[in-house]
Amino acid sequence: MRNRLSSNQYANGILAGDRLLLSRAITLIESRRSDDQALAQEVLANVVAQTASSRSESSIRVGITGVPGVGKSTFIEALGKHLTELGHRLAVLAVDPTSQRSGGSLLGDKTRMETLSMNPDAYIRPSPAGDALGGVAQRTRETILLCEAAGFDIILVETVGVGQSETVVHGMVDFFLLLMLAGAGDELQGMKRGIMELADALTITKADDDNIAHARRAQVDYQNALHLFPPTGTGWFPPVLTCSALTGDGIAAIWQTILEYQQLTTANGYRKQRRQEQQLTWFRSLIQHELNARFYAQAGMRERLETIETKVKAGTLLPVPAVQALLDSSL
């Protein structure tokens, strides 16, 4: 068994940019063991105290999502190449609530980013499989802090699953980018609208060869659709862009759009306000998670639940007094 490092050793290594210690610290965050969790929280507190949030404040957190087949991995590779050529250090994190069903999908995503994964200025970390969305989201937030402490100034958070994960990722980033396909079909419209309302920009991918004309038409259609949405209150109107990850066309314009949004929201105070609200949301979700865990962990709770659930199922006890009885006996 290898020697267990102290929180100071982890923190010093992370702040020095040691990738091995960064990965080991993230593994601690992902662990369910209570001693690993305690050490992980010490490491987080240590790095946050030493950086005084300066690295976090100067970083840019970008959420990226898209419909199936949109080419997120290829796009991230192209954007990552562009960013590292500009001198940035990039961390790519994934939130995948579906991994517990599909198993191993994230590692497949990582291998599809072969060029980026070998780039010394990029770091790719899949989220663990087999966990609930809330747990993955909590660890992703903590992983963001560690990556920023390690000197990665741009954090890309990719949603691999579809559905609730988009809302969760939107709640932990500065800029939310939605990737779309030209002519994806009406069957996706219901899902798109809810996500489109979250987006700070839309990008039509695969705008190359014979698909360029389709992409241009889709760009106009989506731009018109966005005008029907209520204003965001930030002074920013989400643009619709096109790009080709294969040729690189449009990639620089997407990054410039993100920078313009960053400058606007920094100047008007919205970026700071958004991050503060995200911290509060995180705090409140942790309270709910901890209360839930402690409630079910009480001695004899499983037996009491089975007894009351039997009565509720039979209709001899209504749900409201059933809940009240459980809470009265446990608080």
C-alpha positions as CSV (number, residue, x, y, z in Angstrom):
1,M,0.0,0.0,0.0
2,R,1.5,3.3,-1.0
3,N,2.0,6.0,1.6
4,R,-0.9,8.3,2.2
5,L,-0.1,11.9,1.4
6,S,-1.0,14.8,3.6
7,S,-3.4,17.6,2.4
8,N,-0.4,20.0,2.3
9,Q,1.5,17.6,0.0
10,Y,-1.5,17.3,-2.3
11,A,-2.2,21.1,-2.3
12,N,1.5,22.0,-2.9
13,G,1.6,19.6,-5.8
14,I,-1.6,20.8,-7.4
15,L,-0.6,24.4,-7.1
16,A,2.7,23.5,-8.8
17,G,0.8,21.9,-11.7
18,D,1.5,18.3,-10.8
19,R,-1.0,16.3,-12.9
20,L,-0.5,13.1,-11.1
21,L,-1.4,14.7,-7.7
22,L,-4.3,16.5,-9.4
23,S,-5.7,13.2,-10.7
24,R,-5.2,11.5,-7.3
25,A,-6.9,14.4,-5.5
26,I,-9.9,14.2,-7.9
27,T,-10.0,10.4,-7.2
28,L,-10.3,11.3,-3.5
29,I,-13.2,13.6,-4.3
30,E,-14.9,10.8,-6.2
31,S,-14.3,8.2,-3.4
32,R,-17.2,7.2,-1.2
33,R,-14.9,6.4,1.7
34,S,-15.3,8.8,4.6
35,D,-11.5,9.1,5.2
36,D,-11.0,10.0,1.5
37,Q,-13.8,12.5,1.7
38,A,-12.3,14.1,4.8
39,L,-8.9,14.4,3.2
40,A,-10.4,15.7,-0.1
41,Q,-12.2,18.5,1.8
42,E,-8.9,19.4,3.5
43,V,-7.1,19.6,0.2
44,L,-9.9,21.8,-1.3
45,A,-9.8,24.1,1.7
46,N,-6.0,24.3,1.4
47,V,-5.8,25.1,-2.3
48,V,-8.6,27.7,-2.1
49,A,-6.9,29.4,0.9
50,Q,-3.5,29.5,-0.8
51,T,-4.8,30.8,-4.1
52,A,-7.2,33.3,-2.4
53,S,-9.6,32.5,-5.3
54,S,-7.4,34.5,-7.7
55,R,-7.0,31.7,-10.2
56,S,-10.7,30.9,-10.0
57,E,-11.7,34.5,-10.6
58,S,-9.5,34.8,-13.7
59,S,-10.7,31.5,-15.2
60,I,-13.4,31.0,-17.8
61,R,-15.9,28.1,-17.3
62,V,-17.7,27.0,-20.4
63,G,-20.5,24.5,-20.5
64,I,-20.9,22.6,-23.8
65,T,-23.9,20.5,-24.8
66,G,-25.6,19.3,-27.9
67,V,-28.0,16.8,-29.5
68,P,-26.7,13.3,-30.2
69,G,-24.5,13.1,-33.2
70,V,-23.6,16.8,-33.1
71,G,-19.9,16.1,-32.8
72,K,-19.1,17.4,-29.3
73,S,-15.8,15.5,-29.0
74,T,-14.6,16.7,-32.4
75,F,-15.6,20.2,-31.6
76,I,-13.9,20.2,-28.2
77,E,-10.7,18.9,-29.9
78,A,-10.8,21.8,-32.4
79,L,-11.6,24.4,-29.8
80,G,-9.0,23.0,-27.4
81,K,-6.3,23.1,-30.2
82,H,-7.2,26.7,-30.8
83,L,-7.1,27.7,-27.1
84,T,-3.8,25.9,-26.4
85,E,-2.2,27.6,-29.5
86,L,-3.3,30.9,-27.9
87,G,-1.3,30.0,-24.8
88,H,-4.2,28.9,-22.6
89,R,-4.2,25.8,-20.4
90,L,-7.4,23.8,-20.8
91,A,-9.3,21.2,-18.6
92,V,-12.1,19.2,-20.1
93,L,-14.6,17.7,-17.6
94,A,-17.6,15.6,-18.4
95,V,-21.0,15.3,-16.6
96,D,-22.7,12.0,-17.6
97,P,-25.7,10.9,-15.6
98,T,-26.4,8.2,-18.2
99,S,-23.1,6.5,-17.6
100,Q,-24.6,4.2,-14.9
101,R,-26.7,2.7,-17.7
102,S,-24.4,2.8,-20.7
103,G,-21.1,2.0,-18.8
104,G,-17.8,3.2,-20.1
105,S,-19.1,5.7,-22.5
106,L,-17.0,8.5,-21.1
107,L,-13.7,6.7,-21.6
108,G,-14.9,6.2,-25.2
109,D,-15.3,10.0,-25.4
110,K,-11.8,10.5,-24.1
111,T,-10.2,8.2,-26.6
112,R,-12.1,10.1,-29.4
113,M,-10.1,13.2,-28.2
114,E,-6.8,11.5,-28.9
115,T,-4.9,14.7,-30.1
116,L,-6.2,16.8,-27.2
117,S,-5.5,14.1,-24.6
118,M,-1.8,14.1,-25.7
119,N,-1.5,17.9,-25.6
120,P,0.6,19.0,-22.6
121,D,-1.5,22.1,-22.1
122,A,-4.8,20.1,-21.9
123,Y,-6.2,17.8,-19.2
124,I,-9.2,15.5,-19.8
125,R,-11.1,14.0,-16.9
126,P,-14.2,11.9,-17.3
127,S,-16.8,11.8,-14.5
128,P,-17.2,8.4,-12.7
129,A,-19.7,6.0,-13.9
130,G,-22.5,4.5,-11.9
131,D,-23.6,7.5,-9.8
132,A,-26.6,9.8,-9.6
133,L,-26.6,13.2,-11.3
134,G,-26.5,15.1,-8.0
135,G,-23.3,13.3,-6.9
136,V,-21.6,13.7,-10.2
137,A,-22.5,17.4,-10.3
138,Q,-21.1,17.9,-6.7
139,R,-17.8,16.4,-7.6
140,T,-17.6,18.2,-10.9
141,R,-17.8,21.6,-9.0
142,E,-15.0,20.5,-6.7
143,T,-12.9,19.2,-9.6
144,I,-13.3,22.6,-11.3
145,L,-11.8,24.3,-8.2
146,L,-8.8,21.8,-8.2
147,C,-8.2,22.3,-12.0
148,E,-8.2,26.1,-11.6
149,A,-5.8,25.8,-8.7
150,A,-3.5,23.7,-10.9
151,G,-3.3,26.5,-13.4
152,F,-5.9,25.6,-16.0
153,D,-7.5,28.9,-16.9
154,I,-10.2,27.5,-19.2
155,I,-12.5,24.8,-18.0
156,L,-14.8,23.1,-20.5
157,V,-17.7,21.1,-18.9
158,E,-19.3,18.8,-21.3
159,T,-22.7,17.1,-20.8
160,V,-22.7,13.6,-22.3
161,G,-26.2,12.7,-21.3
162,V,-29.3,14.7,-22.2
163,G,-32.1,16.1,-20.0
164,Q,-31.5,17.4,-16.5
165,S,-27.7,17.4,-16.9
166,E,-27.9,20.6,-19.1
167,T,-29.6,22.5,-16.3
168,V,-27.0,21.3,-13.8
169,V,-24.0,22.2,-16.0
170,H,-25.6,25.6,-16.7
171,G,-25.5,26.1,-12.9
172,M,-21.7,25.7,-12.7
173,V,-20.3,27.7,-15.7
174,D,-19.9,31.2,-16.9
175,F,-20.9,30.6,-20.5
176,F,-23.3,27.9,-21.9
177,L,-22.8,26.8,-25.5
178,L,-25.4,24.8,-27.3
179,L,-24.2,22.8,-30.4
180,M,-26.9,22.1,-33.0
181,L,-27.2,20.2,-36.3
182,A,-28.8,21.6,-39.4
183,G,-32.0,19.8,-40.2
184,A,-32.0,17.6,-37.1
185,G,-35.7,17.0,-37.3
186,D,-38.8,18.1,-35.5
187,E,-38.6,15.3,-33.0
188,L,-35.9,17.2,-31.1
189,Q,-37.8,20.5,-30.9
190,G,-39.3,19.9,-27.5
191,M,-35.9,19.2,-26.0
192,K,-34.3,22.0,-27.8
193,R,-36.6,24.8,-26.6
194,G,-35.8,24.2,-22.9
195,I,-32.1,24.0,-23.6
196,M,-32.1,27.0,-26.0
197,E,-33.5,29.2,-23.3
198,L,-30.3,28.4,-21.2
199,A,-27.8,29.0,-24.1
200,D,-25.6,32.0,-24.2
201,A,-24.8,31.1,-27.8
202,L,-25.8,28.5,-30.4
203,T,-23.5,26.9,-32.9
204,I,-24.4,24.9,-36.0
205,T,-21.7,22.3,-36.4
206,K,-20.5,20.4,-39.5
207,A,-20.8,23.5,-41.7
208,D,-18.5,22.2,-44.4
209,D,-18.7,20.8,-47.9
210,D,-22.3,20.2,-49.1
211,N,-23.7,21.1,-45.7
212,I,-22.7,24.7,-45.7
213,A,-25.9,25.9,-47.3
214,H,-28.0,23.9,-44.8
215,A,-26.1,25.3,-41.9
216,R,-26.6,28.9,-43.1
217,R,-30.4,28.3,-43.4
218,A,-30.5,26.7,-39.9
219,Q,-28.5,29.7,-38.6
220,V,-31.2,32.1,-39.8
221,D,-34.0,29.9,-38.5
222,Y,-32.5,29.6,-35.0
223,Q,-31.7,33.3,-34.9
224,N,-35.3,34.1,-35.7
225,A,-36.5,31.6,-33.0
226,L,-34.3,33.2,-30.3
227,H,-36.1,36.5,-30.9
228,L,-39.2,34.9,-29.5
229,F,-37.6,34.2,-26.2
230,P,-37.7,36.7,-23.3
231,P,-34.6,38.9,-22.7
232,T,-32.0,37.4,-20.4
233,G,-31.5,40.6,-18.4
234,T,-27.7,40.5,-19.0
235,G,-27.6,42.9,-21.9
236,W,-26.5,40.0,-24.1
237,F,-28.5,38.5,-27.0
238,P,-27.4,34.9,-27.8
239,P,-25.9,34.8,-31.3
240,V,-26.1,31.8,-33.6
241,L,-22.8,30.8,-35.2
242,T,-21.6,28.1,-37.6
243,C,-18.4,26.1,-37.5
244,S,-16.6,23.1,-38.9
245,A,-14.4,21.2,-36.5
246,L,-12.8,19.4,-39.4
247,T,-11.6,22.6,-41.3
248,G,-11.5,24.8,-38.2
249,D,-13.7,27.4,-39.8
250,G,-15.7,29.4,-37.2
251,I,-13.8,28.1,-34.2
252,A,-11.9,31.4,-33.6
253,A,-15.2,33.3,-33.9
254,I,-16.8,31.1,-31.2
255,W,-13.9,31.8,-28.8
256,Q,-14.1,35.6,-29.6
257,T,-17.9,35.4,-28.8
258,I,-17.1,33.8,-25.4
259,L,-14.6,36.5,-24.7
260,E,-17.0,39.3,-25.6
261,Y,-19.6,37.8,-23.3
262,Q,-17.0,37.5,-20.6
263,Q,-16.0,41.2,-20.9
264,L,-19.6,42.4,-20.9
265,T,-20.7,40.4,-17.9
266,T,-17.6,41.2,-16.0
267,A,-18.1,44.9,-16.6
268,N,-21.8,44.9,-15.7
269,G,-21.3,42.6,-12.6
270,Y,-23.4,39.8,-13.9
271,R,-20.6,37.3,-14.0
272,K,-19.8,37.8,-10.3
273,Q,-23.5,37.7,-9.4
274,R,-23.9,34.5,-11.4
275,R,-21.0,32.8,-9.6
276,Q,-22.3,33.9,-6.2
277,E,-25.7,32.5,-7.0
278,Q,-24.1,29.2,-8.2
279,Q,-22.3,29.0,-4.9
280,L,-25.5,29.4,-3.0
281,T,-27.3,26.8,-5.1
282,W,-24.4,24.4,-4.5
283,F,-24.6,25.1,-0.7
284,R,-28.4,24.5,-0.6
285,S,-28.2,21.3,-2.7
286,L,-25.5,20.0,-0.3
287,I,-27.8,20.7,2.7
288,Q,-30.6,18.7,1.0
289,H,-28.2,15.9,0.2
290,E,-26.8,15.7,3.7
291,L,-30.2,15.9,5.4
292,N,-31.5,13.1,3.1
293,A,-28.4,10.9,3.8
294,R,-28.6,11.4,7.6
295,F,-32.4,10.7,7.7
296,Y,-32.1,7.4,5.9
297,A,-28.9,6.5,7.9
298,Q,-30.8,6.5,11.3
299,A,-30.9,3.3,13.2
300,G,-34.1,1.4,12.5
301,M,-35.2,3.7,9.7
302,R,-35.5,1.0,7.1
303,E,-37.8,-1.0,9.3
304,R,-40.0,2.0,10.2
305,L,-40.2,2.9,6.5
306,E,-41.3,-0.6,5.5
307,T,-44.0,-0.6,8.1
308,I,-45.4,2.9,7.2
309,E,-45.1,2.2,3.4
310,T,-47.2,-0.9,3.8
311,K,-49.9,1.2,5.5
312,V,-49.7,3.9,2.8
313,K,-49.9,1.3,0.1
314,A,-52.9,-0.3,1.7
315,G,-54.6,3.1,2.1
316,T,-54.9,2.8,5.9
317,L,-52.5,5.8,6.3
318,L,-52.4,8.9,4.2
319,P,-49.0,10.2,2.9
320,V,-49.1,13.5,4.8
321,P,-49.5,12.1,8.3
322,A,-47.2,9.2,7.3
323,V,-44.4,11.7,6.6
324,Q,-45.2,13.7,9.7
325,A,-45.0,10.6,11.8
326,L,-41.6,9.6,10.4
327,L,-40.2,13.1,10.9
328,D,-41.6,13.4,14.5
329,S,-39.9,10.1,15.4
330,S,-36.6,11.0,13.9
331,L,-36.0,14.7,14.7
